[in-house]
Amino acid sequence: MSKVVILNHPLIDHKMAKIRDKRTGTKEFRESVSEVGGLITYEITRDFTTTPKTIETPMCETTVYELEKQVVIVPILRAGLGMVDGIHNIIPTAKIGHIGLYRDEVTLQPQVYYSKFPSCIKESVVLVVDPMLASGGSASKAIDILKKHGATDIRYVGLVGCPEGIKRLQEDHPDVSIYLAALDSHLNEIGYIVPGLGDCGDRLFGTK
């Protein structure tokens, strides 16, 4: 069964308070989402492997350590874009891929309309980024796509999840660790996380 990590940090809690508040405007909402993405990155990368390298400092020769694997950030469009800059600021060498999904109105299943990944994805640590882990359908579909492209080291990164989404992701992809800033109560009858933060995409881009 995959690992589930719920971040417990005062700065994350403080920024999540702004993100959840319906009075928070688009600019502050977008900035806070990005900042939480950056803070979460420290926990995501805690078990990354490093490789030694010998360099010369201004004083002497010494051994330093660099990340062993390339990192690829893959946001699920469009809400996932809100967390990318925060993560990328911490790991500026990371490559960025994209997955676009929409929900079929008849089957209610996620459908792919766009996907593009760096060529190094098979050898990289892949961070699937989507702020809301609700039903888990979109995240599961995105990970299916990544695995078909050869990715093997995949981690899900989000802001808010609920038990239903975690259960779905663990059942479909027990090898994928889940990192969240908060775990909420449940999904309501129209598929929104409660208490949640509303529609993250609309609030990021001011479309509602």
N, C-alpha and C positions, 0 to 999 in steps of 0.2 A: 504493500500500500504506500502511496506517495506521501511525502512529508508535507505538512501544512504549517506554515509559520505566520502567525499574526503578530505584526510589529507592535511592540509596547515601548513607546518613546514619547516624552513630553512634547518635543517639537512637532512630531507627527500628529499627536493629539490636538495641539494648538492649531495647526494648519487644517486638519480635518474639520474642526469646528467651523472654520470659515467656508470650507467646501460644502458642508451640509446645510448651512444657513441659506434659506431661500432669498434673503435680502442681498446676498453677495452678488455684486455686478460681474459682468463678463471678464473684465480685465483682471480683477482680483481673483476670481475663480480660476482663470487660466493660469495665472502665476502660481497660485497655491497648488494646483494639480501638478504642475511641472516641478515645484520644489519638493513635494512629497515623493515624486518619482526619484529625485536625486537622493533623498534621505533613505528610501527603501533600498537603493543600490548597495549601500554598505552591507546590508544583511544578505542580499542576493549573492554577493561575491565572497562571503565569508569563507567558503570552502573551495574557492577557485585554486587550482594548482599553479605553482610558479616554477620557474626554471632559473638556476644560477647563471650569472654572467660576470666575468671579470672586467672591470673598468679602471681607469685612472681618475682619481679625484685630484683637486689642486694640491693635495698633500701626499697622497700615496696610492698604490694599487689596492683595490678592495673587491670583495664579491657583493654583488647586488642581485635582486630577484625581480624577474619580469613575469607577466602572465604567460602561461604556457600555451593557452588556446586563444585564438581569435574570438571576439565576442560579436554576435549579430543581434541587433534589436529588431523585432518584427512586430510593429503595431497592427492591431486589427482596426481597419478604417471604419468610422472616422475618429471615434472617441480615443482610440489608442494613441493617436498623434499627440494628445495633450501631455503625455508622460515622457515622450521621447527625448525632448531637449534636456530635461532634468537628468535622465539617465546618461545621455550622451555627454553632458558636461563633466560627469564623473569618469566616464570611460570614453575619452575623445577619439580613441583609435577604433572604436566599434564601427562595424558596417551596419547599414540599415536596409532591411527588406520591407515589403508591405503585403498585406492580405486584405482584400476587399470582400465583404460578405453582406448579403441582404437576406431577409426572411421571406420565403415564398408564402404568399397570402393564402394559398389553398392548403398546402401541406404543412405550413409553419416551420419547415426545415430550412436551415441556413444554406444559401447558394453562393457559390464563388463568382464574382464578377471581375476580380483582378488579383494577380499574384506575381511578385517578382522578388528574387532573392540573390544575394551575392554568391559568387561561384564557390566560396569557401565554406558554405553552410554545412557540409558533411563533417568537417573537422572542427567546427566551432561550437561554443556554448551559445545556445539560442534562447533569447528572452522574448517570450510571447507577451505582448503588452496590451491590456484592455482594462480600463478602470473598473468595470462592473462584471463580477462573476455571478450572474443571475441564474438562469436555467442551466448554464454550462454548455448549451448547444453550439454557440459560435466558437467558444474556446476549443471545444473538442474537435470541431470541424477544422479549425485552423491548425491544430496539432496534427490531425490526420494528413493535411496537405504537406506540412513540413516533413513528416516522416516519409512520405512518398518521394520527397526530394532528397532523402538521405540523412536528414538531421537525426542525431541520436541523443544528444545532451541538451534537453529542452527544459525550460523553467517557465511557469506562468507567473506574471507579475500584474497585480491589480491594486485598486484602492479599497473597494468594498466587495465582500462576498456574502453568501448566505449558505446555509446547510445544503439546500437543494443543488446549487451549482457545484459545491465541493464534492458532494456525493457522485454527481454525474461525471465530473472530471476524474475522480479517483477510480471509478468503475471503468471508464473508457481508456484512461491512460495512467495506470498505477505507477509508471516509471517517471512521471512528471511532477516535480515539487511545485507547491503553490505558495506564493508569497502575497500577503494582503496587509493593508494598513488597518483594516477593521473587519470584523465578522458580525453581520447583522442578523436579525431575527428570522425573517422568512420572505418569501415572495407573495405579493398580493394577487388578487384574481386577474389582473391585467399584466402580470409578469414583471412588476417593479419591485426592487428590493425595499424592504421596510426595516428601519426608518429611512435608510438610503440617502440619496442626494438628488433624486429626480433623474431626468435624462441628461447624462453627462455630455453627450455630443452637442445637444442643443445649447446647454449652458456654456460649453467651451467656445462655441462659434456664434452665439447670439442669434440662433435661428428660431427661437421661440420666446 
